[in-house]
């Protein structure tokens, strides 16, 4: 076969090949191309330089020519902009030396290209990732560990992995399983995801990790090898623990706050119910008025169901002219903010009825900033009557004391005159007219003596029959009557009686004694102070102690304090006749008790009343 025939046969063979082949002369001009090359390589009839310019290459063209000059061959991946198929191009010189022809071979390599690109990308990621990546053979010997894994197990970049086994870093197993069991699970059931603890081979530091263990088939040698990817989640777990602790604290705080809010809500509901109950069932009249004095709310109070007729009426309409002017003047000062509250007494008129009342008026600021007022109006009609009765009794006692003194002074001369008349009558028995006169004089003297005896009865009137009384209850009744006096003096009164203590005494006598002694404490108390009243059972006695915070008892007055007509009230407040304590002491003595007035330890005075106790 001739050379031409041989060349023709070679060209025919190349033409039928499944490779895209182009032959170039020494000037890089095409001299031959296969059918596939003409199909897949557009502009195949141009020079090699022009062809490469029209293709997208994965490396600079200068590098291709450099490799070709130095080694005689070069390769790259190429793709035409109009196509998605990637080809591997190989260019070689036909013969050694310069000026030799070139051979271009193009083979489709789309899959290989992407595998190569991904392999390079994955290799770079594997080396750069902070996560740990390792590979072990089927005998659990470590054959690869990336830098991240080396840091976790305490190996440097140059340290050898020879002899290192998986169990060296996982002494306690993987995710609660022995190492062999974890590897079997990954081999039989697929990837095994778990949390585990990995040990540093230097210093034994333990790190909490999130781990994925996978089994792979070895395509060349058969069998299985294993890969693992781990991530240090120590900080995450610590953060999670802190978050869990914070959540528990928040849950605790939320529960406590919920309980507090629940208690506050219950307390608010309870307070509202208590307030409603106190207002609805209060004997006192409670009003709410706007700044113009118009009544917007009223309970029943002492008026009863007719109180609904008070709504929208002006409060001044309920007051007599003189009281109305005085109270309205104070009300205007209160609404204008000059005062916060005021207390006064006066008459309330409604439906042709009159009540003598004490008015306690407080300013209220509403949501819009305007002022309104609440009124607490207490009916003092009974108290006023009782006060008048007490004053009458006190005057009676004073009159009785004076009558007793007069009777005492008259009684002795009467006795002397009576005796003298009896002697004279004995000496003139023989004179009828003289006997008559003496008998008449004797009769008149007896009548004067009876009058004197009755004057003694005025000083010590009958006190009623003794009966079983609750001492604390009687005290509270007296305090109700004295409430307006205490309010006017700005003095509070507190009763401490932990149990019901009884005494068998005449009620009028004990009531008068309590009233007199509490009035004395009120008179002695400065404004803003408090009177403390206690009732206790000491052996067989019921003991009442009334403690004020007044000026106390002057030692010079202590011996005269129970003397009739002796008083010190004009030294601080009020006026008196000096009969309250003497009369009270006399009444207590008749009840079988005692009354003492002595200085208190913290200043002021203590009035101690001792009564015979009883179990009723």
Steps between C-alpha positions, in 0.01 A plus 500: 500500500632839401539791740203679345288194543613472864422865568159460341425195712601685817282796411206271428553337841514834676194620315297206628622545861265632770748769592502855377848521342655791311848501342682832461811580304796681646319830458205371710274490196259202472589237245264225608201454732271212576129516444431523873744790531318688227172435686594591855775756447357805332741696280716192464641634175675790671842496658558346840549845654168620361324182613627536855396866505143398421478238776458542876811348662554408863855641490676791326604435141857618572540211737397255229765627258762504776436132584504416129840664451652348809355146498359455155149443630227687689135453602200695627123492525309705245141590417349706220286787634198371309521146639478333843732208407852513642791342313847402606751638248845347455754665269828326411786555257526228242880488499763644725654828406368835397267550211340159528128443430248498785229251590183609688284231650163601660302250710171570678574522873209680662464253792874470553535877503239551770636211702842655482368842593295361789790290617722803516231705671429228753869447568542871568192510724610191688837655576367844591184415695519531884295178516687179548513249213667156532513169312557159657544159342284201576720420801423844648854627438513871419653556157411867448417798724453856376639796699169547681503140624866527597424802719218313675712193580813704581726409201723744314521523116815286492393236753458151355168317510668161508358278771217741583165330544152650525451373854804703614295816458170337599574311821134521613357403164314702239164641595451257789595195288828307499718590201448157337122533537501854353706382200267204448199728513653732238585203281162324520253789528668795335638828646502512878434851644565557868655718766816368660808595700843494332823486699818692432802269492702773668370597842178299484276802430143394420302680231131460431442440128225442250603200288401330174648152441470343151610169345632481138573214263859477378466465116852378443581277795150407607393519864401815684662820627346766723487878505390731777424869517490664841430851621601653828176591676647567846421871482160418354426255782624751757282765341213253498554424868512871575186550294335208681599653833376838383177341379456324833565828682261677267244223554546537874474879479203468267333255737571729797380802305192307390431406861555861607268624228250233594522599865480867403198426283339300778589775748357762264183299460491438874567868572231599255256261663604620846468862389161433346389313811628773730337773294175317437461388860646809662264683729678823406400682180769483226477751212710576193461848355641669189675836517161676476377313810254279310455155658613219263495212749324430828466193717192439713665605825265622769258637236406156361352422158398863450870581450455435123317832488824675599664430161562807282392731782743759634626413845430855618128434454525258795635763741329785686588848375754585768674157492482500118692829468765388745551152351487623136777750576722215621397285202610767252839523673531120478410483128746780420779301668555731795423216746489120468217437742287660766284385792200682637169444675156616392141412416395276207142541379315263269129424464403708802745315721804647673819334616783653697809375315876520471626554142838353392576631148809393296620627164543246216694562177331342199669358186443821302677699774184661637407482868204330663421411860391213722274565797472282810204627701441343841174546693584639846142564609504222762847600612390861536207393711725278710748782534222727624393229743855461627532874543170496690630215715822685564307809598281281720807353659636849565166603648495184706850568627405849600179367655703245694728769634205718599324202657813411691534853636127525590466155648723561803322821619166330443607213722608743771173696480300180505681385817454839664127503424466155652662622821280811513189293439592278797527806729164658406272204525259697719434769240266383225556788263877470524481124432294572193751743368786268573323209332436715192864608492606135534278407209642775278858400590424141398365631171822698443704188583307301239574771244871477588485120463347542157786735406740218587299279265555756223875461543481120485213413264384145442726330245284215368525125541830319428499267199758316285658742249760462224760760593659526148158537342402778739830677426439482126153644544648791695763553225226521237343781699837672544610460137417857401688642802805291407478606135464865591810474722686294231555223758468132410368237741610136492348210695699185574265235640607151381209331679156579630540591867195538727414670829178500706439869570222759445515603135424874551775528761766327286395691188531832689843403637631397156360810336656731765844336489520490118388865481781588743751316274369686193530834680860416594611377152670738254390494133644217294552266796322175593311366801568131567226311686563141610282246681657196668405239755734495797406222741142577611497861377413667171764772450448796268801725424458831316838642394528853361803694376420826671713704744465243778425564868677766700623349828346796685158410360524121543358501855209732414397346167191329650402795715158647402512829310876466441591512129805562280320505165540875461877441472477328160153462344132503590330609816353300789358520848738249654224244567564241225777306671357531854157379383662221292714389792193496724303293249787252450535458875129418526550239222768332710792618285770766499606795286858631472663774293878483472782609264574278195850365436528668158338826613137589543265337749349158567150474638461150648151370575470171686162326516392167648515257207239240416451196274161560342 
